């Protein structure tokens, strides 16, 4: 999660898709990830439940 946060702050796509932003009015987004087709496999390999 910290890797994703660092990548987000340096304007790079996160690896695991753990970071998002909430805007005024309650609308939020998940920051776009690297290779989204394989994000669940990367999460599983890293130990995310």
N, CA, C and O atoms as a GROMACS GRO file, in nm:
protein
  196
    1UNK      N    1   0.082  -0.119   0.000
    1UNK     CA    2   0.000   0.000   0.000
    1UNK      C    3   0.087   0.126   0.000
    1UNK      O    4   0.053   0.225  -0.064
    2UNK      N    5   0.198   0.121   0.072
    2UNK     CA    6   0.287   0.238   0.073
    2UNK      C    7   0.354   0.257  -0.063
    2UNK      O    8   0.376   0.371  -0.105
    3UNK      N    9   0.385   0.149  -0.133
    3UNK     CA   10   0.440   0.160  -0.267
    3UNK      C   11   0.340   0.230  -0.358
    3UNK      O   12   0.376   0.322  -0.431
    4UNK      N   13   0.214   0.189  -0.353
    4UNK     CA   14   0.111   0.254  -0.433
    4UNK      C   15   0.098   0.402  -0.398
    4UNK      O   16   0.082   0.485  -0.488
    5UNK      N   17   0.106   0.435  -0.272
    5UNK     CA   18   0.094   0.576  -0.231
    5UNK      C   19   0.210   0.656  -0.287
    5UNK      O   20   0.191   0.766  -0.339
    6UNK      N   21   0.330   0.602  -0.276
    6UNK     CA   22   0.448   0.670  -0.330
    6UNK      C   23   0.434   0.692  -0.481
    6UNK      O   24   0.461   0.800  -0.532
    7UNK      N   25   0.392   0.587  -0.552
    7UNK     CA   26   0.376   0.598  -0.696
    7UNK      C   27   0.269   0.702  -0.732
    7UNK      O   28   0.287   0.779  -0.826
    8UNK      N   29   0.161   0.705  -0.657
    8UNK     CA   30   0.055   0.802  -0.682
    8UNK      C   31   0.108   0.945  -0.666
    8UNK      O   32   0.080   1.031  -0.749
    9UNK      N   33   0.183   0.969  -0.558
    9UNK     CA   34   0.234   1.104  -0.533
    9UNK      C   35   0.341   1.145  -0.634
    9UNK      O   36   0.366   1.265  -0.651
   10UNK      N   37   0.404   1.050  -0.700
   10UNK     CA   38   0.505   1.082  -0.802
   10UNK      C   39   0.445   1.072  -0.943
   10UNK      O   40   0.517   1.062  -1.042
   11UNK      N   41   0.310   1.076  -0.949
   11UNK     CA   42   0.238   1.077  -1.077
   11UNK      C   43   0.263   0.953  -1.163
   11UNK      O   44   0.268   0.962  -1.286
   12UNK      N   45   0.278   0.837  -1.098
   12UNK     CA   46   0.296   0.711  -1.167
   12UNK      C   47   0.180   0.619  -1.129
   12UNK      O   48   0.126   0.632  -1.020
   13UNK      N   49   0.142   0.526  -1.217
   13UNK     CA   50   0.030   0.437  -1.183
   13UNK      C   51   0.069   0.337  -1.074
   13UNK      O   52   0.177   0.278  -1.081
   14UNK      N   53  -0.016   0.317  -0.974
   14UNK     CA   54   0.010   0.221  -0.868
   14UNK      C   55   0.011   0.077  -0.919
   14UNK      O   56  -0.042   0.048  -1.026
   15UNK      N   57   0.071  -0.012  -0.841
   15UNK     CA   58   0.082  -0.153  -0.878
   15UNK      C   59  -0.041  -0.231  -0.833
   15UNK      O   60  -0.090  -0.317  -0.906
   16UNK      N   61  -0.092  -0.202  -0.713
   16UNK     CA   62  -0.198  -0.285  -0.652
   16UNK      C   63  -0.337  -0.220  -0.650
   16UNK      O   64  -0.433  -0.286  -0.611
   17UNK      N   65  -0.348  -0.096  -0.690
   17UNK     CA   66  -0.478  -0.030  -0.691
   17UNK      C   67  -0.536  -0.004  -0.553
   17UNK      O   68  -0.657  -0.015  -0.533
   18UNK      N   69  -0.449   0.032  -0.458
   18UNK     CA   70  -0.496   0.054  -0.321
   18UNK      C   71  -0.522   0.200  -0.288
   18UNK      O   72  -0.567   0.231  -0.178
   19UNK      N   73  -0.495   0.291  -0.382
   19UNK     CA   74  -0.507   0.433  -0.352
   19UNK      C   75  -0.623   0.496  -0.427
   19UNK      O   76  -0.653   0.458  -0.540
   20UNK      N   77  -0.688   0.590  -0.363
   20UNK     CA   78  -0.799   0.662  -0.424
   20UNK      C   79  -0.803   0.804  -0.373
   20UNK      O   80  -0.724   0.843  -0.288
   21UNK      N   81  -0.895   0.880  -0.426
   21UNK     CA   82  -0.913   1.019  -0.384
   21UNK      C   83  -1.062   1.046  -0.369
   21UNK      O   84  -1.143   0.991  -0.444
   22UNK      N   85  -1.098   1.130  -0.273
   22UNK     CA   86  -1.235   1.172  -0.254
   22UNK      C   87  -1.241   1.322  -0.280
   22UNK      O   88  -1.161   1.399  -0.228
   23UNK      N   89  -1.337   1.362  -0.361
   23UNK     CA   90  -1.354   1.502  -0.395
   23UNK      C   91  -1.469   1.561  -0.315
   23UNK      O   92  -1.551   1.488  -0.259
   24UNK      N   93  -1.475   1.693  -0.310
   24UNK     CA   94  -1.584   1.763  -0.245
   24UNK      C   95  -1.716   1.714  -0.303
   24UNK      O   96  -1.732   1.705  -0.425
   25UNK      N   97  -1.809   1.684  -0.218
   25UNK     CA   98  -1.938   1.631  -0.261
   25UNK      C   99  -1.945   1.481  -0.246
   25UNK      O  100  -2.047   1.420  -0.277
   26UNK      N  101  -1.836   1.419  -0.198
   26UNK     CA  102  -1.837   1.276  -0.169
   26UNK      C  103  -1.804   1.185  -0.285
   26UNK      O  104  -1.805   1.063  -0.269
   27UNK      N  105  -1.774   1.241  -0.402
   27UNK     CA  106  -1.738   1.156  -0.515
   27UNK      C  107  -1.592   1.114  -0.502
   27UNK      O  108  -1.507   1.194  -0.463
   28UNK      N  109  -1.566   0.988  -0.534
   28UNK     CA  110  -1.430   0.939  -0.523
   28UNK      C  111  -1.389   0.856  -0.643
   28UNK      O  112  -1.472   0.810  -0.721
   29UNK      N  113  -1.259   0.838  -0.656
   29UNK     CA  114  -1.205   0.754  -0.762
   29UNK      C  115  -1.094   0.666  -0.706
   29UNK      O  116  -1.033   0.701  -0.605
   30UNK      N  117  -1.069   0.554  -0.770
   30UNK     CA  118  -0.951   0.473  -0.743
   30UNK      C  119  -0.849   0.512  -0.848
   30UNK      O  120  -0.879   0.516  -0.967
   31UNK      N  121  -0.727   0.541  -0.803
   31UNK     CA  122  -0.622   0.583  -0.895
   31UNK      C  123  -0.597   0.472  -0.997
   31UNK      O  124  -0.585   0.356  -0.957
   32UNK      N  125  -0.590   0.502  -1.128
   32UNK     CA  126  -0.570   0.399  -1.230
   32UNK      C  127  -0.442   0.319  -1.206
   32UNK      O  128  -0.338   0.377  -1.171
   33UNK      N  129  -0.447   0.188  -1.224
   33UNK     CA  130  -0.335   0.100  -1.192
   33UNK      C  131  -0.257   0.056  -1.316
   33UNK      O  132  -0.305   0.066  -1.429
   34UNK      N  133  -0.136   0.007  -1.291
   34UNK     CA  134  -0.055  -0.054  -1.396
   34UNK      C  135  -0.119  -0.187  -1.433
   34UNK      O  136  -0.160  -0.262  -1.344
   35UNK      N  137  -0.129  -0.216  -1.559
   35UNK     CA  138  -0.177  -0.345  -1.609
   35UNK      C  139  -0.299  -0.395  -1.532
   35UNK      O  140  -0.291  -0.496  -1.462
   36UNK      N  141  -0.414  -0.325  -1.543
   36UNK     CA  142  -0.532  -0.360  -1.464
   36UNK      C  143  -0.585  -0.502  -1.489
   36UNK      O  144  -0.654  -0.557  -1.403
   37UNK      N  145  -0.555  -0.560  -1.602
   37UNK     CA  146  -0.603  -0.696  -1.631
   37UNK      C  147  -0.541  -0.800  -1.537
   37UNK      O  148  -0.597  -0.908  -1.519
   38UNK      N  149  -0.426  -0.767  -1.478
   38UNK     CA  150  -0.356  -0.863  -1.392
   38UNK      C  151  -0.342  -0.816  -1.247
   38UNK      O  152  -0.265  -0.874  -1.171
   39UNK      N  153  -0.417  -0.712  -1.210
   39UNK     CA  154  -0.403  -0.656  -1.076
   39UNK      C  155  -0.443  -0.758  -0.967
   39UNK      O  156  -0.379  -0.761  -0.862
   40UNK      N  157  -0.544  -0.838  -0.989
   40UNK     CA  158  -0.585  -0.935  -0.887
   40UNK      C  159  -0.480  -1.042  -0.865
   40UNK      O  160  -0.461  -1.086  -0.752
   41UNK      N  161  -0.410  -1.083  -0.969
   41UNK     CA  162  -0.301  -1.182  -0.954
   41UNK      C  163  -0.186  -1.121  -0.873
   41UNK      O  164  -0.128  -1.188  -0.789
   42UNK      N  165  -0.153  -0.994  -0.898
   42UNK     CA  166  -0.046  -0.927  -0.822
   42UNK      C  167  -0.087  -0.913  -0.676
   42UNK      O  168  -0.005  -0.934  -0.586
   43UNK      N  169  -0.213  -0.878  -0.651
   43UNK     CA  170  -0.261  -0.866  -0.513
   43UNK      C  171  -0.250  -0.999  -0.440
   43UNK      O  172  -0.204  -1.004  -0.326
   44UNK      N  173  -0.291  -1.108  -0.505
   44UNK     CA  174  -0.285  -1.240  -0.443
   44UNK      C  175  -0.143  -1.280  -0.413
   44UNK      O  176  -0.115  -1.333  -0.305
   45UNK      N  177  -0.051  -1.256  -0.507
   45UNK     CA  178   0.089  -1.290  -0.488
   45UNK      C  179   0.151  -1.211  -0.372
   45UNK      O  180   0.239  -1.262  -0.302
   46UNK      N  181   0.105  -1.086  -0.352
   46UNK     CA  182   0.156  -1.002  -0.245
   46UNK      C  183   0.092  -1.034  -0.110
   46UNK      O  184   0.138  -0.984  -0.007
   47UNK      N  185  -0.012  -1.117  -0.109
   47UNK     CA  186  -0.075  -1.156   0.017
   47UNK      C  187  -0.200  -1.077   0.054
   47UNK      O  188  -0.252  -1.093   0.165
   48UNK      N  189  -0.250  -0.993  -0.036
   48UNK     CA  190  -0.374  -0.922  -0.009
   48UNK      C  191  -0.489  -1.022  -0.006
   48UNK      O  192  -0.491  -1.117  -0.085
   49UNK      N  193  -0.583  -1.002   0.083
   49UNK     CA  194  -0.698  -1.092   0.091
   49UNK      C  195  -0.810  -1.045   0.002
   49UNK      O  196  -0.915  -1.109  -0.004
   0.00000   0.00000   0.00000
